[in-house]
Amino acid sequence: MADEVDVANNAQEIVLSAAIQQFSKQTPEFVNHEQKCLNCGEPVETTAHKFCCHECEEDYRARKEAEIRRSGRRNA
């Protein structure tokens, strides 16, 4: 017959196993619910896509980097 410690250990193992399983499920960091390009607004293939093409991605990143540089100069 299992004693209280064994029962508690088994319960804890079940909870820990469930937590590890939940944590290990990979969820996308970004979900594009509107399915539109963040740069030009054109439709994208899936909710995991941010941009409709490579050029839009490059343009978007260049503009964001320029914004960061401009905001850094104001703080200096």
PDB file with one MODEL, atoms N, CA, C and O in Angstrom:
MODEL        1
ATOM      1  N   MET A   1       0.844  -1.182   0.000  1.00  0.00           N
ATOM      2  CA  MET A   1       0.000   0.000   0.000  1.00  0.00           C
ATOM      3  C   MET A   1       0.891   1.248   0.000  1.00  0.00           C
ATOM      4  O   MET A   1       1.873   1.324   0.739  1.00  0.00           O
ATOM      5  N   ALA A   2       0.532   2.214  -0.836  1.00  0.00           N
ATOM      6  CA  ALA A   2       1.323   3.436  -0.955  1.00  0.00           C
ATOM      7  C   ALA A   2       1.072   4.347   0.243  1.00  0.00           C
ATOM      8  O   ALA A   2      -0.059   4.520   0.697  1.00  0.00           O
ATOM      9  N   ASP A   3       2.154   4.914   0.732  1.00  0.00           N
ATOM     10  CA  ASP A   3       1.974   5.854   1.828  1.00  0.00           C
ATOM     11  C   ASP A   3       1.726   7.259   1.286  1.00  0.00           C
ATOM     12  O   ASP A   3       1.746   7.478   0.074  1.00  0.00           O
ATOM     13  N   GLU A   4       1.495   8.195   2.176  1.00  0.00           N
ATOM     14  CA  GLU A   4       1.146   9.562   1.768  1.00  0.00           C
ATOM     15  C   GLU A   4       2.234  10.217   0.923  1.00  0.00           C
ATOM     16  O   GLU A   4       1.924  10.977   0.005  1.00  0.00           O
ATOM     17  N   VAL A   5       3.493   9.937   1.214  1.00  0.00           N
ATOM     18  CA  VAL A   5       4.596  10.517   0.455  1.00  0.00           C
ATOM     19  C   VAL A   5       4.577  10.016  -0.984  1.00  0.00           C
ATOM     20  O   VAL A   5       4.777  10.794  -1.917  1.00  0.00           O
ATOM     21  N   ASP A   6       4.335   8.716  -1.168  1.00  0.00           N
ATOM     22  CA  ASP A   6       4.260   8.165  -2.518  1.00  0.00           C
ATOM     23  C   ASP A   6       3.097   8.773  -3.304  1.00  0.00           C
ATOM     24  O   ASP A   6       3.244   9.088  -4.485  1.00  0.00           O
ATOM     25  N   VAL A   7       1.959   8.937  -2.662  1.00  0.00           N
ATOM     26  CA  VAL A   7       0.791   9.530  -3.319  1.00  0.00           C
ATOM     27  C   VAL A   7       1.095  10.972  -3.715  1.00  0.00           C
ATOM     28  O   VAL A   7       0.772  11.396  -4.824  1.00  0.00           O
ATOM     29  N   ALA A   8       1.713  11.721  -2.812  1.00  0.00           N
ATOM     30  CA  ALA A   8       2.060  13.112  -3.103  1.00  0.00           C
ATOM     31  C   ALA A   8       3.084  13.201  -4.227  1.00  0.00           C
ATOM     32  O   ALA A   8       2.969  14.060  -5.102  1.00  0.00           O
ATOM     33  N   ASN A   9       4.079  12.327  -4.212  1.00  0.00           N
ATOM     34  CA  ASN A   9       5.091  12.314  -5.274  1.00  0.00           C
ATOM     35  C   ASN A   9       4.469  11.984  -6.625  1.00  0.00           C
ATOM     36  O   ASN A   9       4.807  12.601  -7.634  1.00  0.00           O
ATOM     37  N   ASN A  10       3.570  11.023  -6.644  1.00  0.00           N
ATOM     38  CA  ASN A  10       2.901  10.669  -7.902  1.00  0.00           C
ATOM     39  C   ASN A  10       2.062  11.831  -8.426  1.00  0.00           C
ATOM     40  O   ASN A  10       2.062  12.111  -9.624  1.00  0.00           O
ATOM     41  N   ALA A  11       1.352  12.503  -7.532  1.00  0.00           N
ATOM     42  CA  ALA A  11       0.538  13.649  -7.939  1.00  0.00           C
ATOM     43  C   ALA A  11       1.419  14.770  -8.471  1.00  0.00           C
ATOM     44  O   ALA A  11       1.102  15.406  -9.476  1.00  0.00           O
ATOM     45  N   GLN A  12       2.528  15.000  -7.781  1.00  0.00           N
ATOM     46  CA  GLN A  12       3.438  16.059  -8.220  1.00  0.00           C
ATOM     47  C   GLN A  12       4.050  15.716  -9.578  1.00  0.00           C
ATOM     48  O   GLN A  12       4.237  16.596 -10.418  1.00  0.00           O
ATOM     49  N   GLU A  13       4.357  14.455  -9.787  1.00  0.00           N
ATOM     50  CA  GLU A  13       4.920  14.025 -11.065  1.00  0.00           C
ATOM     51  C   GLU A  13       3.930  14.246 -12.202  1.00  0.00           C
ATOM     52  O   GLU A  13       4.323  14.652 -13.295  1.00  0.00           O
ATOM     53  N   ILE A  14       2.658  13.985 -11.955  1.00  0.00           N
ATOM     54  CA  ILE A  14       1.620  14.194 -12.971  1.00  0.00           C
ATOM     55  C   ILE A  14       1.498  15.676 -13.308  1.00  0.00           C
ATOM     56  O   ILE A  14       1.432  16.045 -14.480  1.00  0.00           O
ATOM     57  N   VAL A  15       1.470  16.522 -12.282  1.00  0.00           N
ATOM     58  CA  VAL A  15       1.355  17.960 -12.499  1.00  0.00           C
ATOM     59  C   VAL A  15       2.584  18.482 -13.248  1.00  0.00           C
ATOM     60  O   VAL A  15       2.449  19.267 -14.186  1.00  0.00           O
ATOM     61  N   LEU A  16       3.764  18.055 -12.842  1.00  0.00           N
ATOM     62  CA  LEU A  16       5.002  18.501 -13.491  1.00  0.00           C
ATOM     63  C   LEU A  16       5.048  18.050 -14.938  1.00  0.00           C
ATOM     64  O   LEU A  16       5.442  18.814 -15.819  1.00  0.00           O
ATOM     65  N   SER A  17       4.647  16.814 -15.184  1.00  0.00           N
ATOM     66  CA  SER A  17       4.634  16.299 -16.550  1.00  0.00           C
ATOM     67  C   SER A  17       3.684  17.106 -17.440  1.00  0.00           C
ATOM     68  O   SER A  17       4.011  17.414 -18.586  1.00  0.00           O
ATOM     69  N   ALA A  18       2.520  17.441 -16.911  1.00  0.00           N
ATOM     70  CA  ALA A  18       1.553  18.245 -17.671  1.00  0.00           C
ATOM     71  C   ALA A  18       2.102  19.644 -17.935  1.00  0.00           C
ATOM     72  O   ALA A  18       1.907  20.190 -19.021  1.00  0.00           O
ATOM     73  N   ALA A  19       2.782  20.225 -16.957  1.00  0.00           N
ATOM     74  CA  ALA A  19       3.354  21.564 -17.127  1.00  0.00           C
ATOM     75  C   ALA A  19       4.453  21.547 -18.183  1.00  0.00           C
ATOM     76  O   ALA A  19       4.533  22.457 -19.008  1.00  0.00           O
ATOM     77  N   ILE A  20       5.289  20.535 -18.163  1.00  0.00           N
ATOM     78  CA  ILE A  20       6.362  20.422 -19.163  1.00  0.00           C
ATOM     79  C   ILE A  20       5.769  20.258 -20.549  1.00  0.00           C
ATOM     80  O   ILE A  20       6.241  20.868 -21.508  1.00  0.00           O
ATOM     81  N   GLN A  21       4.741  19.440 -20.656  1.00  0.00           N
ATOM     82  CA  GLN A  21       4.089  19.228 -21.944  1.00  0.00           C
ATOM     83  C   GLN A  21       3.489  20.525 -22.472  1.00  0.00           C
ATOM     84  O   GLN A  21       3.625  20.834 -23.656  1.00  0.00           O
ATOM     85  N   GLN A  22       2.834  21.274 -21.616  1.00  0.00           N
ATOM     86  CA  GLN A  22       2.221  22.544 -22.013  1.00  0.00           C
ATOM     87  C   GLN A  22       3.295  23.552 -22.423  1.00  0.00           C
ATOM     88  O   GLN A  22       3.134  24.263 -23.415  1.00  0.00           O
ATOM     89  N   PHE A  23       4.372  23.611 -21.673  1.00  0.00           N
ATOM     90  CA  PHE A  23       5.448  24.557 -21.956  1.00  0.00           C
ATOM     91  C   PHE A  23       6.155  24.228 -23.255  1.00  0.00           C
ATOM     92  O   PHE A  23       6.593  25.128 -23.972  1.00  0.00           O
ATOM     93  N   SER A  24       6.270  22.950 -23.565  1.00  0.00           N
ATOM     94  CA  SER A  24       7.025  22.542 -24.743  1.00  0.00           C
ATOM     95  C   SER A  24       6.261  22.740 -26.046  1.00  0.00           C
ATOM     96  O   SER A  24       6.849  22.690 -27.127  1.00  0.00           O
ATOM     97  N   LYS A  25       4.953  22.965 -25.948  1.00  0.00           N
ATOM     98  CA  LYS A  25       4.187  23.238 -27.169  1.00  0.00           C
ATOM     99  C   LYS A  25       4.650  24.574 -27.723  1.00  0.00           C
ATOM    100  O   LYS A  25       4.618  25.594 -27.035  1.00  0.00           O
ATOM    101  N   GLN A  26       5.074  24.554 -28.957  1.00  0.00           N
ATOM    102  CA  GLN A  26       5.560  25.795 -29.554  1.00  0.00           C
ATOM    103  C   GLN A  26       4.385  26.598 -30.085  1.00  0.00           C
ATOM    104  O   GLN A  26       3.606  26.123 -30.912  1.00  0.00           O
ATOM    105  N   THR A  27       4.277  27.803 -29.602  1.00  0.00           N
ATOM    106  CA  THR A  27       3.265  28.714 -30.102  1.00  0.00           C
ATOM    107  C   THR A  27       3.971  29.838 -30.845  1.00  0.00           C
ATOM    108  O   THR A  27       5.046  30.273 -30.431  1.00  0.00           O
ATOM    109  N   PRO A  28       3.394  30.300 -31.913  1.00  0.00           N
ATOM    110  CA  PRO A  28       4.053  31.373 -32.649  1.00  0.00           C
ATOM    111  C   PRO A  28       4.141  32.639 -31.796  1.00  0.00           C
ATOM    112  O   PRO A  28       3.210  32.979 -31.065  1.00  0.00           O
ATOM    113  N   GLU A  29       5.281  33.328 -31.905  1.00  0.00           N
ATOM    114  CA  GLU A  29       5.463  34.567 -31.154  1.00  0.00           C
ATOM    115  C   GLU A  29       4.569  35.665 -31.702  1.00  0.00           C
ATOM    116  O   GLU A  29       4.111  36.534 -30.959  1.00  0.00           O
ATOM    117  N   PHE A  30       4.328  35.625 -32.976  1.00  0.00           N
ATOM    118  CA  PHE A  30       3.550  36.666 -33.634  1.00  0.00           C
ATOM    119  C   PHE A  30       2.386  36.021 -34.371  1.00  0.00           C
ATOM    120  O   PHE A  30       2.567  35.028 -35.075  1.00  0.00           O
ATOM    121  N   VAL A  31       1.215  36.572 -34.215  1.00  0.00           N
ATOM    122  CA  VAL A  31       0.051  36.105 -34.958  1.00  0.00           C
ATOM    123  C   VAL A  31      -0.540  37.305 -35.683  1.00  0.00           C
ATOM    124  O   VAL A  31      -0.980  38.269 -35.057  1.00  0.00           O
ATOM    125  N   ASN A  32      -0.545  37.235 -36.990  1.00  0.00           N
ATOM    126  CA  ASN A  32      -1.059  38.301 -37.835  1.00  0.00           C
ATOM    127  C   ASN A  32      -2.533  38.012 -38.118  1.00  0.00           C
ATOM    128  O   ASN A  32      -2.875  37.435 -39.150  1.00  0.00           O
ATOM    129  N   HIS A  33      -3.393  38.414 -37.198  1.00  0.00           N
ATOM    130  CA  HIS A  33      -4.816  38.096 -37.302  1.00  0.00           C
ATOM    131  C   HIS A  33      -5.462  38.683 -38.548  1.00  0.00           C
ATOM    132  O   HIS A  33      -6.388  38.094 -39.107  1.00  0.00           O
ATOM    133  N   GLU A  34      -4.984  39.830 -38.980  1.00  0.00           N
ATOM    134  CA  GLU A  34      -5.573  40.474 -40.157  1.00  0.00           C
ATOM    135  C   GLU A  34      -5.060  39.873 -41.461  1.00  0.00           C
ATOM    136  O   GLU A  34      -5.638  40.113 -42.521  1.00  0.00           O
ATOM    137  N   GLN A  35      -3.977  39.092 -41.395  1.00  0.00           N
ATOM    138  CA  GLN A  35      -3.333  38.488 -42.557  1.00  0.00           C
ATOM    139  C   GLN A  35      -3.018  39.536 -43.621  1.00  0.00           C
ATOM    140  O   GLN A  35      -3.278  39.346 -44.809  1.00  0.00           O
ATOM    141  N   LYS A  36      -2.445  40.659 -43.152  1.00  0.00           N
ATOM    142  CA  LYS A  36      -2.015  41.713 -44.066  1.00  0.00           C
ATOM    143  C   LYS A  36      -0.550  42.018 -43.813  1.00  0.00           C
ATOM    144  O   LYS A  36      -0.076  41.926 -42.681  1.00  0.00           O
ATOM    145  N   CYS A  37       0.157  42.377 -44.854  1.00  0.00           N
ATOM    146  CA  CYS A  37       1.566  42.752 -44.768  1.00  0.00           C
ATOM    147  C   CYS A  37       1.710  43.952 -43.835  1.00  0.00           C
ATOM    148  O   CYS A  37       0.957  44.921 -43.940  1.00  0.00           O
ATOM    149  N   LEU A  38       2.672  43.886 -42.931  1.00  0.00           N
ATOM    150  CA  LEU A  38       2.898  44.983 -41.995  1.00  0.00           C
ATOM    151  C   LEU A  38       3.458  46.223 -42.679  1.00  0.00           C
ATOM    152  O   LEU A  38       3.426  47.317 -42.115  1.00  0.00           O
ATOM    153  N   ASN A  39       3.969  46.051 -43.889  1.00  0.00           N
ATOM    154  CA  ASN A  39       4.566  47.174 -44.599  1.00  0.00           C
ATOM    155  C   ASN A  39       3.589  47.836 -45.566  1.00  0.00           C
ATOM    156  O   ASN A  39       3.403  49.052 -45.533  1.00  0.00           O
ATOM    157  N   CYS A  40       2.968  47.033 -46.422  1.00  0.00           N
ATOM    158  CA  CYS A  40       2.136  47.632 -47.476  1.00  0.00           C
ATOM    159  C   CYS A  40       0.644  47.328 -47.342  1.00  0.00           C
ATOM    160  O   CYS A  40      -0.175  47.957 -48.012  1.00  0.00           O
ATOM    161  N   GLY A  41       0.285  46.375 -46.486  1.00  0.00           N
ATOM    162  CA  GLY A  41      -1.123  46.057 -46.296  1.00  0.00           C
ATOM    163  C   GLY A  41      -1.691  45.011 -47.238  1.00  0.00           C
ATOM    164  O   GLY A  41      -2.874  44.682 -47.156  1.00  0.00           O
ATOM    165  N   GLU A  42      -0.860  44.482 -48.137  1.00  0.00           N
ATOM    166  CA  GLU A  42      -1.316  43.429 -49.048  1.00  0.00           C
ATOM    167  C   GLU A  42      -1.582  42.143 -48.267  1.00  0.00           C
ATOM    168  O   GLU A  42      -0.999  41.950 -47.200  1.00  0.00           O
ATOM    169  N   PRO A  43      -2.437  41.269 -48.764  1.00  0.00           N
ATOM    170  CA  PRO A  43      -2.703  40.002 -48.073  1.00  0.00           C
ATOM    171  C   PRO A  43      -1.446  39.127 -47.981  1.00  0.00           C
ATOM    172  O   PRO A  43      -0.620  39.111 -48.893  1.00  0.00           O
ATOM    173  N   VAL A  44      -1.320  38.400 -46.864  1.00  0.00           N
ATOM    174  CA  VAL A  44      -0.231  37.434 -46.687  1.00  0.00           C
ATOM    175  C   VAL A  44      -0.833  36.040 -46.624  1.00  0.00           C
ATOM    176  O   VAL A  44      -2.042  35.891 -46.446  1.00  0.00           O
ATOM    177  N   GLU A  45       0.013  35.008 -46.772  1.00  0.00           N
ATOM    178  CA  GLU A  45      -0.463  33.629 -46.886  1.00  0.00           C
ATOM    179  C   GLU A  45      -1.142  33.105 -45.630  1.00  0.00           C
ATOM    180  O   GLU A  45      -2.227  32.529 -45.705  1.00  0.00           O
ATOM    181  N   THR A  46      -0.508  33.300 -44.473  1.00  0.00           N
ATOM    182  CA  THR A  46      -1.052  32.754 -43.232  1.00  0.00           C
ATOM    183  C   THR A  46      -0.922  33.784 -42.108  1.00  0.00           C
ATOM    184  O   THR A  46      -0.315  34.838 -42.293  1.00  0.00           O
ATOM    185  N   THR A  47      -1.487  33.476 -40.962  1.00  0.00           N
ATOM    186  CA  THR A  47      -1.384  34.371 -39.813  1.00  0.00           C
ATOM    187  C   THR A  47       0.028  34.393 -39.234  1.00  0.00           C
ATOM    188  O   THR A  47       0.337  35.246 -38.401  1.00  0.00           O
ATOM    189  N   ALA A  48       0.889  33.471 -39.661  1.00  0.00           N
ATOM    190  CA  ALA A  48       2.278  33.452 -39.190  1.00  0.00           C
ATOM    191  C   ALA A  48       3.171  34.370 -40.030  1.00  0.00           C
ATOM    192  O   ALA A  48       4.290  34.681 -39.620  1.00  0.00           O
ATOM    193  N   HIS A  49       2.695  34.804 -41.189  1.00  0.00           N
ATOM    194  CA  HIS A  49       3.488  35.672 -42.063  1.00  0.00           C
ATOM    195  C   HIS A  49       3.287  37.133 -41.687  1.00  0.00           C
ATOM    196  O   HIS A  49       2.171  37.570 -41.402  1.00  0.00           O
ATOM    197  N   LYS A  50       4.392  37.883 -41.691  1.00  0.00           N
ATOM    198  CA  LYS A  50       4.338  39.312 -41.396  1.00  0.00           C
ATOM    199  C   LYS A  50       4.338  40.148 -42.666  1.00  0.00           C
ATOM    200  O   LYS A  50       3.757  41.232 -42.703  1.00  0.00           O
ATOM    201  N   PHE A  51       4.990  39.640 -43.708  1.00  0.00           N
ATOM    202  CA  PHE A  51       5.185  40.421 -44.926  1.00  0.00           C
ATOM    203  C   PHE A  51       4.769  39.624 -46.152  1.00  0.00           C
ATOM    204  O   PHE A  51       4.803  38.394 -46.152  1.00  0.00           O
ATOM    205  N   CYS A  52       4.375  40.347 -47.200  1.00  0.00           N
ATOM    206  CA  CYS A  52       3.951  39.680 -48.424  1.00  0.00           C
ATOM    207  C   CYS A  52       5.135  39.286 -49.299  1.00  0.00           C
ATOM    208  O   CYS A  52       5.030  38.369 -50.113  1.00  0.00           O
ATOM    209  N   CYS A  53       6.274  39.985 -49.130  1.00  0.00           N
ATOM    210  CA  CYS A  53       7.453  39.676 -49.934  1.00  0.00           C
ATOM    211  C   CYS A  53       8.718  40.120 -49.198  1.00  0.00           C
ATOM    212  O   CYS A  53       8.659  40.826 -48.192  1.00  0.00           O
ATOM    213  N   HIS A  54       9.838  39.695 -49.718  1.00  0.00           N
ATOM    214  CA  HIS A  54      11.132  40.011 -49.104  1.00  0.00           C
ATOM    215  C   HIS A  54      11.413  41.518 -49.138  1.00  0.00           C
ATOM    216  O   HIS A  54      11.994  42.064 -48.200  1.00  0.00           O
ATOM    217  N   GLU A  55      11.005  42.177 -50.207  1.00  0.00           N
ATOM    218  CA  GLU A  55      11.244  43.616 -50.329  1.00  0.00           C
ATOM    219  C   GLU A  55      10.501  44.392 -49.249  1.00  0.00           C
ATOM    220  O   GLU A  55      11.037  45.350 -48.693  1.00  0.00           O
ATOM    221  N   CYS A  56       9.279  43.988 -48.952  1.00  0.00           N
ATOM    222  CA  CYS A  56       8.511  44.664 -47.894  1.00  0.00           C
ATOM    223  C   CYS A  56       9.175  44.443 -46.537  1.00  0.00           C
ATOM    224  O   CYS A  56       9.212  45.349 -45.705  1.00  0.00           O
ATOM    225  N   GLU A  57       9.691  43.252 -46.321  1.00  0.00           N
ATOM    226  CA  GLU A  57      10.373  42.972 -45.055  1.00  0.00           C
ATOM    227  C   GLU A  57      11.611  43.858 -44.909  1.00  0.00           C
ATOM    228  O   GLU A  57      11.834  44.435 -43.844  1.00  0.00           O
ATOM    229  N   GLU A  58      12.408  43.970 -45.959  1.00  0.00           N
ATOM    230  CA  GLU A  58      13.607  44.815 -45.922  1.00  0.00           C
ATOM    231  C   GLU A  58      13.242  46.281 -45.690  1.00  0.00           C
ATOM    232  O   GLU A  58      13.880  46.962 -44.887  1.00  0.00           O
ATOM    233  N   ASP A  59      12.222  46.762 -46.388  1.00  0.00           N
ATOM    234  CA  ASP A  59      11.795  48.151 -46.250  1.00  0.00           C
ATOM    235  C   ASP A  59      11.313  48.427 -44.822  1.00  0.00           C
ATOM    236  O   ASP A  59      11.665  49.444 -44.225  1.00  0.00           O
ATOM    237  N   TYR A  60      10.514  47.522 -44.291  1.00  0.00           N
ATOM    238  CA  TYR A  60       9.985  47.673 -42.938  1.00  0.00           C
ATOM    239  C   TYR A  60      11.124  47.728 -41.921  1.00  0.00           C
ATOM    240  O   TYR A  60      11.154  48.607 -41.060  1.00  0.00           O
ATOM    241  N   ARG A  61      12.054  46.789 -42.025  1.00  0.00           N
ATOM    242  CA  ARG A  61      13.179  46.750 -41.076  1.00  0.00           C
ATOM    243  C   ARG A  61      14.055  48.002 -41.191  1.00  0.00           C
ATOM    244  O   ARG A  61      14.524  48.526 -40.181  1.00  0.00           O
ATOM    245  N   ALA A  62      14.275  48.480 -42.415  1.00  0.00           N
ATOM    246  CA  ALA A  62      15.083  49.681 -42.609  1.00  0.00           C
ATOM    247  C   ALA A  62      14.404  50.897 -41.970  1.00  0.00           C
ATOM    248  O   ALA A  62      15.067  51.721 -41.339  1.00  0.00           O
ATOM    249  N   ARG A  63      13.093  51.004 -42.133  1.00  0.00           N
ATOM    250  CA  ARG A  63      12.375  52.126 -41.521  1.00  0.00           C
ATOM    251  C   ARG A  63      12.401  52.049 -40.002  1.00  0.00           C
ATOM    252  O   ARG A  63      12.555  53.072 -39.335  1.00  0.00           O
ATOM    253  N   LYS A  64      12.252  50.843 -39.445  1.00  0.00           N
ATOM    254  CA  LYS A  64      12.288  50.674 -37.989  1.00  0.00           C
ATOM    255  C   LYS A  64      13.678  51.013 -37.441  1.00  0.00           C
ATOM    256  O   LYS A  64      13.794  51.652 -36.395  1.00  0.00           O
ATOM    257  N   GLU A  65      14.730  50.588 -38.146  1.00  0.00           N
ATOM    258  CA  GLU A  65      16.094  50.909 -37.715  1.00  0.00           C
ATOM    259  C   GLU A  65      16.329  52.416 -37.758  1.00  0.00           C
ATOM    260  O   GLU A  65      16.970  52.972 -36.865  1.00  0.00           O
ATOM    261  N   ALA A  66      15.812  53.080 -38.793  1.00  0.00           N
ATOM    262  CA  ALA A  66      15.955  54.532 -38.901  1.00  0.00           C
ATOM    263  C   ALA A  66      15.217  55.226 -37.755  1.00  0.00           C
ATOM    264  O   ALA A  66      15.715  56.207 -37.203  1.00  0.00           O
ATOM    265  N   GLU A  67      14.041  54.726 -37.398  1.00  0.00           N
ATOM    266  CA  GLU A  67      13.295  55.291 -36.273  1.00  0.00           C
ATOM    267  C   GLU A  67      14.082  55.154 -34.974  1.00  0.00           C
ATOM    268  O   GLU A  67      14.115  56.076 -34.159  1.00  0.00           O
ATOM    269  N   ILE A  68      14.714  54.000 -34.788  1.00  0.00           N
ATOM    270  CA  ILE A  68      15.509  53.769 -33.579  1.00  0.00           C
ATOM    271  C   ILE A  68      16.699  54.718 -33.540  1.00  0.00           C
ATOM    272  O   ILE A  68      17.016  55.281 -32.493  1.00  0.00           O
ATOM    273  N   ARG A  69      17.357  54.892 -34.684  1.00  0.00           N
ATOM    274  CA  ARG A  69      18.507  55.814 -34.739  1.00  0.00           C
ATOM    275  C   ARG A  69      18.067  57.239 -34.439  1.00  0.00           C
ATOM    276  O   ARG A  69      18.738  57.959 -33.700  1.00  0.00           O
ATOM    277  N   ARG A  70      16.926  57.648 -35.020  1.00  0.00           N
ATOM    278  CA  ARG A  70      16.420  59.009 -34.764  1.00  0.00           C
ATOM    279  C   ARG A  70      16.062  59.206 -33.305  1.00  0.00           C
ATOM    280  O   ARG A  70      16.378  60.246 -32.726  1.00  0.00           O
ATOM    281  N   SER A  71      15.408  58.228 -32.701  1.00  0.00           N
ATOM    282  CA  SER A  71      15.023  58.380 -31.294  1.00  0.00           C
ATOM    283  C   SER A  71      16.253  58.352 -30.389  1.00  0.00           C
ATOM    284  O   SER A  71      16.239  58.967 -29.323  1.00  0.00           O
ATOM    285  N   GLY A  72      17.305  57.660 -30.787  1.00  0.00           N
ATOM    286  CA  GLY A  72      18.540  57.637 -30.014  1.00  0.00           C
ATOM    287  C   GLY A  72      19.249  58.967 -30.041  1.00  0.00           C
ATOM    288  O   GLY A  72      19.871  59.356 -29.052  1.00  0.00           O
ATOM    289  N   ARG A  73      19.169  59.669 -31.144  1.00  0.00           N
ATOM    290  CA  ARG A  73      19.817  60.980 -31.245  1.00  0.00           C
ATOM    291  C   ARG A  73      19.136  62.004 -30.368  1.00  0.00           C
ATOM    292  O   ARG A  73      19.794  62.882 -29.809  1.00  0.00           O
ATOM    293  N   ARG A  74      17.811  61.903 -30.238  1.00  0.00           N
ATOM    294  CA  ARG A  74      17.070  62.843 -29.404  1.00  0.00           C
ATOM    295  C   ARG A  74      17.435  62.671 -27.939  1.00  0.00           C
ATOM    296  O   ARG A  74      17.468  63.648 -27.189  1.00  0.00           O
ATOM    297  N   ASN A  75      17.711  61.440 -27.522  1.00  0.00           N
ATOM    298  CA  ASN A  75      18.025  61.161 -26.133  1.00  0.00           C
ATOM    299  C   ASN A  75      19.475  61.467 -25.801  1.00  0.00           C
ATOM    300  O   ASN A  75      19.830  61.553 -24.625  1.00  0.00           O
ATOM    301  N   ALA A  76      20.312  61.631 -26.801  1.00  0.00           N
ATOM    302  CA  ALA A  76      21.745  61.843 -26.548  1.00  0.00           C
ATOM    303  C   ALA A  76      22.049  63.271 -26.133  1.00  0.00           C
ATOM    304  O   ALA A  76      23.207  63.608 -25.886  1.00  0.00           O
TER     305      ALA A  76
ENDMDL
END
